[in-house]
Amino acid sequence: MLLKYLCTMDQKKQSNANNILHGLTLETILTDLVAHVGWEKMAEKIPINCFLNEPSIKSSLAFLRKTPWARRKVEIMYEFNLKKIAKAKEQK
């Protein structure tokens, strides 16, 4: 039983090491996307009300935390733009 638990923990560590989003909060992801892409482009790519109508970080966080499919789309958008976001942060 202990061996099985240790193997499972090792697998989780490996999967977290390969996950580029590991350690990032949803708020950080959303803030970076808004700064880099903007609400309008985000609403175009992911047409959800919290991006379309009076967008705010607070309302978007509330919706994304309750809606896994929408959160995953935002995470995918972040992964797609990660190099550009990192480069923009370096230049600041």
PyMOL commands that set and color helices and strands:
alter all, ss='L'
color gray80, all
select helices_A, chain A and resi 2-18+26-36+39-45+49-52+57-66+68-91
alter helices_A, ss='H'
color red, helices_A
deselect
rebuild
show_as cartoon
